[in-house]
Amino acid sequence: MPFGNIGPLGFLVILILALIIFGPNKLPELGRAMGTTLKEFKKATQDLTDSSSSQAQGNSSEPLKTTLGEATHDHRDAAKPEEMKHV
């Protein structure tokens, strides 16, 4: 039995269990949080896909080099442990 296809009855059971566990006041907040999370995940996936396809065409390798260069530059400028003030 594949787990990806739960069907309407399985969805109803999950919804009733969520209602019992979290209560009616908390469900809208959880739904909003889940929606926001899925929206951000979808956007990140789309950005990654766009970035991959443009890199395959050779168009966007420069921003990646800049980002990596800035990251290594920031790391070198970090304070050494002996220079840090002890609180």
DOLOTOR-903371 format. One record per residue (C-alpha): x, y, z; residue in one letter. Coordinates in pm, whole numbers, plus 50000, padded with zeros to 5 digits. Each point is the difference from the previous one (the first is absolute). Example, Ala and Ser with C-alpha at 12.3 -4.5 7.8 and 13.67 -1.06 7.14 Angstrom:
# DOLOTOR-903371
512304955050780A 501375034449934S 
This chain:
# DOLOTOR-903371
500005000050000M 501655032849893P 500095027250264F 499745028849750G 496364992749919N 498025003250325I 496605007749844G 497125020350141P 499294976750295L 503635000650114G 500095037849968F 496835002650211L 501504977750271V 503185021150007I 497945031950022L 497914986550291I 503134988450184L 501605034349952A 496845016450133L 500034977850307I 503735004250067I 500425037349933F 496505013550057G 497935023549786P 501855031650109N 503454988149895K 499094984249662L 499765032749798P 503435010550128E 501474966249909L 498385001649656G 501485034549936R 503444988550113A 499804969249778M 498855020949703G 502855024750049T 502494971750027T 498754983449682L 500055033349816K 503625006750104E 501014964549910F 498385003149657K 501735033649940K 503404986350108A 499564969349781T 499035021849703Q 503005023150059D 502314970050022L 498564985349681T 500345033249818D 503555004050126S 500944964749893S 498595004049652S 501665034049946S 503354986550128Q 499704971149758A 499685025949725Q 502965019250142G 498145031850088N 500085003550377S 503314986350127S 501225035150088E 497585006750292P 501004966850154L 503705009049981K 499295033950158T 498074984050283T 502714974350066L 502675027049983G 498135021450251E 499554970450231A 503714991850007T 500865036950036H 497655003450299D 501534969150157H 503535014049977R 498925032950157D 498464982950302A 501565007850336A 502454974950134K 499034983550330P 502745018050195E 498765033649866E 496474994250123M 499045016350327K 499034976650280H 496725008250169V 
